Amino acid sequence: MTDSRHTRVLIIGSGPAGYTAAVYAARAMLAPVLIQGLQPGGQLTTTTEVENWPGDTHVQGPDLMARMEAHAAAMGAEIVSDIVTRLDLSRRPFVAETDSGARWTADAVILATGARAKWLGLPSEERLKGFGVSACATCDGFFYRGQEIVVIGGGNTAVEEALFLTNFATKVTLIHRRDSLRAEKILQDRLFRHPRIEVLWDHEVIEVTSAGEPPGVTGVRARHVRTGAVTEVPARGVFVAIGHAPASELVQGQLETHHGGYVKVEPGSTRTSVPGVFAAGDLTDHVYRQAVTSAGMGCMAALDGSPRRRPGRARRQNRAAAPQHGRHSAGARPIGLNSRAGRV
Ligand SMILES: Cc1cc2nc3c(=O)[nH]c(=O)nc-3n(C[C@H](O)[C@H](O)[C@H](O)COP(=O)(O)OP(=O)(O)OC[C@H]3O[C@@H](n4cnc5c(N)ncnc54)[C@H](O)[C@@H]3O)c2cc1C
């Protein structure tokens, strides 16, 4: 352990929640430190068009996130290219250790580590993400107006996505690898009654097909789980709806979670079960999972984490517990607005 520094507010994660928290905390003169993690910019960097970020009719996901990073840095947040590997919330100040060997102590921690959609793991699916393959109907359904769509999955999410996508699609085919759905009965009833939804039972998708350059999805190839017979289903959009996993490993056993690992917060706030620790964005949200809701929670977390709203908390000034020189080495350095070099 070569490096130890103290910060009043440590933000973990660089998606919309983390960067918004950084903007608010920096403007509150809390000199926040934000650790970006393995995916600087978060989930939106994996998509192309975003059409529901207020103020932008069209924006590319990676561009939007680069702007958020620039905004947070311009307000004075220190943005660090590193990954938190261990977090100790049992003592004060809180302690975070990182991949580069740095050690941070913090009066308050804002967790914004997001969530990950579960994917099928097919090479064609990976290649076509953002070009017709999506895991978010709310985000991308609008792009498939008047087209045929495939939804993959059998739980509540899959059925809800299929029903929602009928607002745009001429036909929705739900493909499920079993002969019955796990979704709630009322959702199943709606699904079966819908004239534009068809279910392909007992099939697993083995390939997403495409044509052109840049590629556009043309459909899927699905194999019957017992006979092995392959069926081709035409579609311009493929929505994988087999679940989400919150990135809550760092706080497992330290914070209360629910709904399969989402960090539990007090209703109407971002306060977790440990005072001084706040959680925002997809990490806490198994319902909305949007950039704008995550950003909103990031704002709330910075306000909740402000000493003014934490009566009794020591208003410590940032203090460096290690010599300044070398503290940004080995990946744990603040990065410039345009600097992408040295990212983990
Ligand atoms: C393909 C796709 C398209 C989407 N399209 C839209 C859209 O059009 N509109 C919309 O509103 N929403 C869209 N979404 C959803 C949106 O991206 C998410 O709701 C949003 O990004 C969640 O923000 P977040 O800040 O909570 O976390 P995330 O964006 O998930 O970011 C999490 C951050 O935490 C960091 N992190 C994780 N673990 C650690 C660690 N140990 N140490 C340090 N950092 C860590 C990661 O590096 C990452 O930076 C889309 C999602 C996907 C996957």
PDBQT file of the ligand as one rigid body, heavy atoms in Angstrom, charges set to zero:
ROOT
HETATM    1  C1  LIG A 401     -27.311  -0.725 -24.539  1.00  0.00    +0.000 C 
HETATM    2  C2  LIG A 401     -27.969   0.222 -23.569  1.00  0.00    +0.000 A 
HETATM    3  C3  LIG A 401     -28.678   1.310 -24.067  1.00  0.00    +0.000 A 
HETATM    4  C4  LIG A 401     -29.260   2.203 -23.188  1.00  0.00    +0.000 A 
HETATM    5  N1  LIG A 401     -29.941   3.267 -23.706  1.00  0.00    +0.000 NA
HETATM    6  C5  LIG A 401     -30.481   4.172 -22.856  1.00  0.00    +0.000 A 
HETATM    7  C6  LIG A 401     -31.165   5.304 -23.374  1.00  0.00    +0.000 A 
HETATM    8  O1  LIG A 401     -31.281   5.486 -24.586  1.00  0.00    +0.000 OA
HETATM    9  N2  LIG A 401     -31.695   6.173 -22.470  1.00  0.00    +0.000 N 
HETATM   10  C7  LIG A 401     -31.596   5.984 -21.111  1.00  0.00    +0.000 A 
HETATM   11  O2  LIG A 401     -32.066   6.817 -20.348  1.00  0.00    +0.000 OA
HETATM   12  N3  LIG A 401     -30.979   4.912 -20.610  1.00  0.00    +0.000 NA
HETATM   13  C8  LIG A 401     -30.416   4.006 -21.442  1.00  0.00    +0.000 A 
HETATM   14  N4  LIG A 401     -29.791   2.893 -20.934  1.00  0.00    +0.000 N 
HETATM   15  C9  LIG A 401     -29.778   2.709 -19.485  1.00  0.00    +0.000 C 
HETATM   16  C10 LIG A 401     -28.702   3.626 -18.863  1.00  0.00    +0.000 C 
HETATM   17  O3  LIG A 401     -27.490   3.423 -19.542  1.00  0.00    +0.000 OA
HETATM   18  C11 LIG A 401     -28.546   3.304 -17.391  1.00  0.00    +0.000 C 
HETATM   19  O4  LIG A 401     -29.794   3.427 -16.753  1.00  0.00    +0.000 OA
HETATM   20  C12 LIG A 401     -27.554   4.248 -16.744  1.00  0.00    +0.000 C 
HETATM   21  O5  LIG A 401     -26.321   4.236 -17.418  1.00  0.00    +0.000 OA
HETATM   22  C13 LIG A 401     -27.324   3.899 -15.285  1.00  0.00    +0.000 C 
HETATM   23  O6  LIG A 401     -26.438   4.828 -14.785  1.00  0.00    +0.000 OA
HETATM   24  P1  LIG A 401     -25.596   4.578 -13.464  1.00  0.00    +0.000 P 
HETATM   25  O7  LIG A 401     -24.833   5.827 -13.244  1.00  0.00    +0.000 OA
HETATM   26  O8  LIG A 401     -26.479   4.091 -12.392  1.00  0.00    +0.000 OA
HETATM   27  O9  LIG A 401     -24.596   3.373 -13.770  1.00  0.00    +0.000 OA
HETATM   28  P2  LIG A 401     -23.812   2.819 -15.015  1.00  0.00    +0.000 P 
HETATM   29  O10 LIG A 401     -24.027   3.600 -16.254  1.00  0.00    +0.000 OA
HETATM   30  O11 LIG A 401     -24.112   1.364 -15.027  1.00  0.00    +0.000 OA
HETATM   31  O12 LIG A 401     -22.299   3.049 -14.582  1.00  0.00    +0.000 OA
HETATM   32  C14 LIG A 401     -21.744   2.320 -13.523  1.00  0.00    +0.000 C 
HETATM   33  C15 LIG A 401     -20.348   2.829 -13.302  1.00  0.00    +0.000 C 
HETATM   34  O13 LIG A 401     -19.819   2.224 -12.133  1.00  0.00    +0.000 OA
HETATM   35  C16 LIG A 401     -18.463   1.904 -12.375  1.00  0.00    +0.000 C 
HETATM   36  N5  LIG A 401     -18.061   0.859 -11.436  1.00  0.00    +0.000 N 
HETATM   37  C17 LIG A 401     -18.592  -0.383 -11.266  1.00  0.00    +0.000 A 
HETATM   38  N6  LIG A 401     -17.904  -1.058 -10.333  1.00  0.00    +0.000 NA
HETATM   39  C18 LIG A 401     -16.919  -0.221  -9.902  1.00  0.00    +0.000 A 
HETATM   40  C19 LIG A 401     -15.856  -0.354  -8.977  1.00  0.00    +0.000 A 
HETATM   41  N7  LIG A 401     -15.656  -1.474  -8.279  1.00  0.00    +0.000 N 
HETATM   42  N8  LIG A 401     -15.010   0.698  -8.810  1.00  0.00    +0.000 NA
HETATM   43  C20 LIG A 401     -15.215   1.860  -9.471  1.00  0.00    +0.000 A 
HETATM   44  N9  LIG A 401     -16.200   2.028 -10.363  1.00  0.00    +0.000 NA
HETATM   45  C21 LIG A 401     -17.028   0.992 -10.585  1.00  0.00    +0.000 A 
HETATM   46  C22 LIG A 401     -18.416   1.502 -13.834  1.00  0.00    +0.000 C 
HETATM   47  O14 LIG A 401     -17.106   1.609 -14.367  1.00  0.00    +0.000 OA
HETATM   48  C23 LIG A 401     -19.371   2.532 -14.428  1.00  0.00    +0.000 C 
HETATM   49  O15 LIG A 401     -18.656   3.691 -14.726  1.00  0.00    +0.000 OA
HETATM   50  C24 LIG A 401     -29.176   1.996 -21.784  1.00  0.00    +0.000 A 
HETATM   51  C25 LIG A 401     -28.472   0.903 -21.278  1.00  0.00    +0.000 A 
HETATM   52  C26 LIG A 401     -27.854   0.021 -22.167  1.00  0.00    +0.000 A 
HETATM   53  C27 LIG A 401     -27.081  -1.145 -21.614  1.00  0.00    +0.000 C 
ENDROOT
TORSDOF 0
